[in-house]
Amino acid sequence: MDKCNFIDAWLVGGNKNTGSTASQIYYLTHQILKLTSHLESHSEDYSSQRGLRKLLGKRKRLLIYLSNDNTVLYAKILKDLGIRGLKSL
């Protein structure tokens, strides 16, 4: 539980809501990084490749929602996590 509190404090200024869009994007990015490093050494792990594609799709949907709902927080998350923005839809 301490890890969740740290993540929320770092990302959204002390918000305890782990179900918020920003927190979910952070958690998904962390999982994506872990799976990417796993796949570098296990390139033929097709189950993990499928899981990675599913996580990327879920994060993309959350980013689309956040970009429509709160553009300031969207820009802050992109900068903090170092991920690319969405293509123009």
C-alpha positions in Angstrom: 0.0 0.0 0.0 3.0 2.3 0.6 3.8 2.1 -3.1 0.3 3.3 -4.1 0.6 6.2 -1.8 3.9 7.2 -3.2 2.8 7.0 -6.8 -0.3 9.1 -6.2 1.6 11.7 -4.3 4.2 11.9 -7.1 1.7 12.0 -9.9 -1.4 13.8 -8.9 -0.4 15.8 -5.8 -1.5 13.6 -3.0 -4.8 12.3 -4.5 -5.6 8.9 -2.8 -7.8 7.8 -5.7 -5.9 4.9 -7.3 -8.7 4.5 -9.8 -8.1 7.9 -11.3 -7.2 8.0 -15.0 -3.7 9.5 -14.3 -2.9 6.7 -11.8 -4.1 4.0 -14.1 -1.9 5.4 -16.9 1.1 5.4 -14.6 0.5 1.8 -13.5 0.1 0.7 -17.1 3.3 2.4 -18.2 5.1 0.7 -15.4 3.8 -2.7 -16.5 4.6 -1.9 -20.1 8.2 -1.1 -19.2 8.5 -4.4 -17.3 7.1 -6.4 -20.1 9.3 -4.7 -22.7 12.4 -5.5 -20.7 11.2 -9.1 -20.4 10.7 -9.4 -24.1 14.2 -8.1 -24.9 15.6 -11.4 -23.5 12.6 -13.6 -24.4 11.7 -12.5 -27.9 9.6 -15.6 -28.7 7.3 -15.3 -25.7 4.1 -14.8 -27.7 1.8 -14.7 -24.7 3.7 -11.8 -23.2 3.6 -10.1 -26.6 -0.1 -10.4 -26.7 -0.4 -9.0 -23.1 1.9 -6.1 -24.1 -0.4 -5.2 -27.0 -3.4 -5.4 -24.7 -1.8 -3.1 -22.2 -0.8 -0.6 -24.9 -4.3 -0.5 -26.2 -5.8 0.1 -22.7 -3.3 2.9 -22.1 -4.1 4.5 -25.4 -7.8 4.5 -24.7 -7.1 6.1 -21.3 -4.9 8.7 -22.9 -7.6 9.5 -25.5 -10.1 10.0 -22.7 -7.7 12.2 -20.7 -6.8 14.3 -23.7 -10.5 15.1 -24.2 -11.3 15.6 -20.6 -8.2 17.4 -19.1 -5.6 18.6 -21.5 -3.4 20.1 -18.8 -3.1 16.9 -16.9 -2.6 15.0 -20.2 0.4 17.2 -21.1 1.8 16.8 -17.6 1.6 13.0 -17.7 3.2 12.8 -21.1 6.1 15.0 -19.9 6.5 13.2 -16.6 6.4 9.7 -18.0 8.4 10.5 -21.2 5.9 8.9 -23.6 4.7 10.1 -27.0 1.5 11.9 -27.4 -1.4 10.6 -29.5 -1.6 11.2 -33.2 -4.2 13.6 -34.2 -7.5 11.7 -34.3 
